[in-house]
Amino acid sequence: MVSMTDEILKRLEARLDRRSFLRGSSLSAAALLGVAAASPLVVFAQEQDKRQTDKKTDGEKKDEPTDKEKDGSSDEDPTKVTKLDADGNEYRECPQCGSNMYRQGRTWTCENCGYSYIE
């Protein structure tokens, strides 16, 4: 019977020596630290998802008409619409700054920022 107990003790010692104990402890400590470090990231991601869904639901509300619905011209670009000022000169709205653009030959040039394009 003594030999049987000795064999069992040897097998247990082989499975659990100092090195394997420390390796197991370090792995469990690393796992705990990993979970602790990842939990704020998960909470942050959930908050971001919640904000995006809130924005989507806000965008789906059709209580107020959009700018295109107010103007009534949904297919025309407001920067391509030619208007007349008080002196009778043609002008357009600058897509960069919103100021007036005047025509010089084939080129439309903004009086404020200098943005220009050829028509």
C-alpha positions in Angstrom: 0.0 0.0 0.0 2.9 2.3 0.6 4.1 1.9 -2.9 0.7 3.0 -4.3 0.7 6.2 -2.2 4.3 7.0 -3.4 3.3 6.6 -7.0 0.3 8.9 -6.6 2.5 11.6 -4.8 5.1 11.3 -7.6 2.4 11.9 -10.3 1.0 14.9 -8.4 4.5 16.4 -8.0 5.2 15.9 -11.7 2.0 17.7 -12.6 2.4 20.6 -10.1 6.0 21.7 -9.7 7.1 25.3 -9.0 7.5 26.3 -12.6 4.0 25.1 -13.7 2.4 26.7 -10.6 4.0 30.1 -11.5 3.1 29.7 -15.1 -0.5 29.0 -14.3 -0.6 31.9 -11.8 0.8 34.3 -14.3 -1.7 33.3 -17.0 -4.6 33.7 -14.6 -3.3 37.2 -13.5 -2.9 38.2 -17.2 -6.4 37.0 -18.0 -7.8 39.1 -15.1 -5.8 42.2 -16.2 -7.0 41.7 -19.8 -10.6 41.5 -18.7 -10.2 44.6 -16.5 -8.5 46.5 -19.4 -11.1 45.5 -22.0 -14.2 46.4 -20.0 -13.9 50.2 -20.5 -13.4 49.6 -24.2 -16.6 47.6 -24.4 -18.5 50.2 -22.5 -17.1 52.9 -24.8 -18.1 50.9 -27.9 -21.6 50.5 -26.6 -21.9 54.2 -26.0 -20.8 54.9 -29.5 -23.3 52.5 -30.9 -26.0 54.1 -28.9 -25.1 57.6 -30.1 -25.1 56.4 -33.7 -28.6 54.8 -33.3 -29.8 58.0 -31.7 -28.5 60.0 -34.7 -30.2 57.6 -37.1 -33.5 57.9 -35.3 -33.2 61.7 -35.3 -32.4 61.7 -39.0 -35.5 59.6 -39.7 -37.9 62.1 -38.2 -39.6 64.0 -40.9 -41.2 66.8 -38.8 -39.2 69.6 -40.4 -38.8 69.9 -44.2 -35.3 69.8 -45.5 -33.6 72.6 -47.5 -34.5 71.0 -50.8 -38.1 70.6 -49.8 -38.3 74.3 -48.7 -36.8 75.5 -52.0 -39.0 73.2 -54.1 -36.1 72.5 -56.5 -34.6 69.1 -55.6 -32.6 68.5 -58.8 -30.8 71.9 -59.1 -27.6 72.7 -57.3 -27.9 76.1 -55.6 -24.3 77.0 -56.6 -25.2 76.5 -60.3 -28.3 78.8 -60.3 -27.5 82.1 -62.0 -29.2 85.2 -60.4 -29.2 88.9 -61.2 -28.0 91.5 -58.6 -29.3 95.1 -58.3 -27.1 96.3 -61.2 -28.2 93.6 -63.5 -25.0 91.5 -63.3 -25.2 87.8 -63.3 -23.9 86.1 -60.1 -23.9 82.7 -58.4 -23.3 81.5 -54.9 -19.8 80.4 -54.1 -19.6 76.7 -53.0 -16.7 77.4 -50.7 -17.7 80.5 -48.7 -21.2 81.3 -49.8 -20.4 84.7 -51.2 -21.2 86.1 -54.7 -19.3 84.8 -57.7 -19.2 86.9 -60.9 -18.6 85.8 -64.4 -15.5 86.9 -66.4 -15.7 85.4 -69.8 -16.3 81.7 -69.2 -14.8 81.8 -65.7 -16.9 82.2 -62.5 -14.8 83.8 -59.8 -15.7 84.4 -56.1 -15.3 88.0 -55.0 -14.5 86.9 -51.4 -12.3 83.9 -51.5 -11.1 83.8 -55.1 -12.5 80.4 -55.8 -13.1 80.0 -59.6 -14.1 77.4 -62.2 -14.6 77.4 -65.9 -18.1 76.8 -67.3 
